Amino acid sequence: MLFGQNIWDPWLIIAQIGIMQSSFYLLTGFWLVFLQTLVPTASTPTLSHLLSASMMDRDVAVSIAPVLALFFSAPLCAVICAHVVDRAWQCLDFSGTVYFLHLIACTIHSGFPLYWEWWLANGLSMTIMVLLSEYWLVKKEQQPIEMDKMLSAMTHKV
C-alpha cells in the first residue's frame, strides 16, 4: 500500500486481529509450557495459568511462569504485529486490542482481574509489544524509497 492510501476494509481488520490474538495465545502458551517444564515443582500448565489473574498473585513459585511467559512472548508478538499491521501508527491500536480481548477472556474465564500484579504484568507486556513494533516499523518507514523498483512496478501495471 502506498503512503497516504488508507482503505477501510473490515475483513482485513478482523483477519489482522485474529492473527494477532491467535499468535499472542500460541506464543504465550508455548512459553508457559516451556517454563513450567523447566521448574520441576511447578504444576502442569492449564488454561487457568493463562487466563486466571489469581495465578499472578504474590506467590513467586506460582506466578513466575505466567509473568515470564507474557514478557517473553511480547517481543515475538511485536515482530508479528510489525509484519501484520505494517503501519507504525496502528501498532498501539492492534496491541491494545489484543490485550483488551485478553482482559475479556480472563473476565469470562475467572472473573474480573483484581490483582495488581496481573495489571502490571499485562501493562508492561503490552508496552513492550507496542514500543518494539512501533520502533521496527518507524525504522522501516524511514528507509529511503528506491525509485527504480517503484518505476518498474508502475510500468508493468500499465
Salt bridges, closest charged atoms under 4 A:
ASP86 OD1 - LYS140 NZ 2.55
GLU117 OE2 - ARG58 NE 3.73
GLU146 OE1 - LYS149 NZ 3.60
